[in-house]
Amino acid sequence: MPSVWSSAGNLSRAQSELGLTNVEQQRMLRNNNVITSKVMVEKDARANEKRDQDDKAVDLKFKEIAADKSKEAAFWGVIGAALNLLGSLMKGVGGASQTGGAGAWINVAVDGLNGLGTVISKFMDYLKAGAEKESVEEDLKRLNAQRAQTDDAVRALDTNPYV
């Protein structure tokens, strides 16, 4: 038959073990809370990053549409300048052939050079618009690659079984 002292010792050891278990469980809970908090902060950051990237993608899409329309307008500007040059030359040649003076032919040459300058200027605008469109498309491709990486990271965080 156990003595009072051995029973008291057993009770004391049981309480001590229970206390150690409680302390260890509290420590585990704190660690789990820290891990969960860090993962949730990461999830929030990734969600904000995804939202920012989506906003940038929409902005770049509008820029791409605007650049495409700008390139189209520049193309028609080249066509208009070329037709204007052709009309000026035809009018000038017709007038110079009727009058036959050297001054009229000089005017035709000056009008032709001015028209050619306008055509070249419009063609440069067309090239510039094309380069702008290519730049926006490259930015959009780069952003889409970043968005894919962010989506993968968000998916990985969402599949974490400990959160």
C-alpha positions in Angstrom: 0.0 0.0 0.0 1.4 3.3 -1.1 2.4 5.7 1.5 1.1 9.3 1.8 4.5 10.5 0.8 4.7 8.4 -2.4 1.2 9.4 -3.4 2.1 13.1 -2.9 5.3 12.5 -4.9 3.3 10.9 -7.7 0.9 13.8 -7.7 3.7 16.3 -7.7 5.3 14.6 -10.7 2.0 14.3 -12.6 1.4 18.1 -12.0 4.9 18.9 -13.1 4.6 16.8 -16.3 1.2 18.4 -17.0 2.8 21.8 -16.5 5.6 20.9 -18.9 3.1 19.7 -21.4 1.1 22.9 -21.1 4.2 25.0 -21.5 5.3 23.0 -24.6 1.8 23.3 -26.1 1.8 27.0 -25.5 5.3 27.3 -27.1 4.0 25.2 -30.1 0.9 27.5 -30.4 3.1 30.6 -30.4 5.3 29.1 -33.1 2.3 28.1 -35.1 0.9 31.6 -34.7 4.1 33.2 -35.8 4.3 30.9 -38.9 0.6 31.5 -39.7 1.1 35.3 -39.3 4.1 35.3 -41.6 2.3 33.2 -44.2 -0.8 35.5 -44.0 1.4 38.6 -44.4 3.0 37.0 -47.4 -0.4 36.1 -48.8 -1.6 39.7 -48.3 1.6 41.1 -50.0 1.2 38.7 -52.9 -2.5 39.7 -53.3 -1.6 43.3 -53.3 1.2 42.6 -55.8 -1.3 40.8 -58.0 -3.7 43.6 -57.8 -1.0 46.1 -58.8 0.1 44.0 -61.7 -3.4 43.6 -62.9 -3.9 47.4 -62.8 -0.6 47.8 -64.7 -1.7 45.2 -67.3 -5.0 47.1 -67.9 -3.0 50.4 -68.2 -0.6 48.8 -70.7 -3.4 47.3 -72.7 -4.9 50.8 -73.1 -1.5 52.1 -74.1 -1.2 49.3 -76.6 -4.5 50.2 -78.2 -3.6 53.9 -78.2 -0.2 53.1 -79.8 -1.9 50.9 -82.4 -4.3 53.7 -83.3 -1.4 56.2 -83.3 0.5 54.0 -85.8 -2.5 53.7 -88.0 -3.0 57.5 -88.0 0.6 58.0 -88.8 0.3 55.6 -91.7 -2.6 57.6 -93.1 -0.6 60.8 -92.5 2.2 59.4 -94.8 -0.4 58.5 -97.5 -1.9 62.0 -97.2 1.5 63.7 -97.5 2.4 61.6 -100.5 -0.8 62.4 -102.2 -0.4 66.1 -101.4 3.1 66.0 -102.8 1.8 64.3 -106.0 -1.0 66.9 -106.3 1.4 69.8 -105.8 3.8 68.4 -108.4 1.1 67.8 -111.0 -0.3 71.3 -110.4 3.1 72.9 -110.5 4.2 71.0 -113.6 1.0 71.9 -115.4 1.4 75.6 -114.6 5.1 75.7 -115.4 4.6 74.0 -118.7 2.0 76.6 -119.7 4.1 79.6 -118.7 7.4 78.1 -119.6 9.4 80.4 -117.3 12.4 79.3 -115.2 10.8 80.9 -112.2 7.8 78.6 -112.5 10.1 75.5 -112.6 11.9 76.7 -109.6 8.6 77.0 -107.8 7.8 73.4 -108.8 11.2 72.3 -107.4 10.6 74.2 -104.1 7.1 72.8 -103.7 8.4 69.3 -104.5 11.2 69.6 -101.8 8.7 71.0 -99.3 6.3 68.1 -100.0 9.1 65.6 -99.9 10.1 67.0 -96.5 6.5 66.6 -95.3 6.4 63.0 -96.5 9.7 62.2 -94.8 8.5 63.8 -91.6 5.2 61.8 -91.6 7.2 58.6 -92.3 9.4 59.3 -89.3 6.2 59.8 -87.2 5.0 56.4 -88.5 8.3 54.7 -87.5 8.1 56.4 -84.1 4.6 55.2 -83.5 5.6 51.7 -84.5 8.5 51.7 -82.1 6.2 53.0 -79.3 3.8 50.1 -80.0 6.6 47.6 -79.9 7.9 49.0 -76.6 4.4 48.8 -75.0 4.0 45.2 -76.3 7.4 44.3 -74.8 6.4 45.8 -71.5 3.1 43.9 -71.6 4.9 40.6 -72.3 7.3 41.2 -69.4 4.4 42.1 -67.1 2.5 39.0 -68.1 5.5 36.8 -67.2 5.7 38.5 -63.8 2.0 38.0 -63.4 2.4 34.3 -64.1 5.1 34.0 -61.4 3.0 35.9 -58.9 0.0 33.6 -59.7 2.2 30.6 -59.1 3.4 32.0 -55.8 -0.2 32.8 -54.7 -1.3 29.3 -55.7 1.6 27.8 -53.6 0.6 29.9 -50.6 -3.1 28.9 -51.1 -2.2 25.2 -51.1 -0.2 25.4 -47.8 -2.0 22.9 -45.5 -0.8 24.6 -42.3 -2.7 27.9 -42.9 
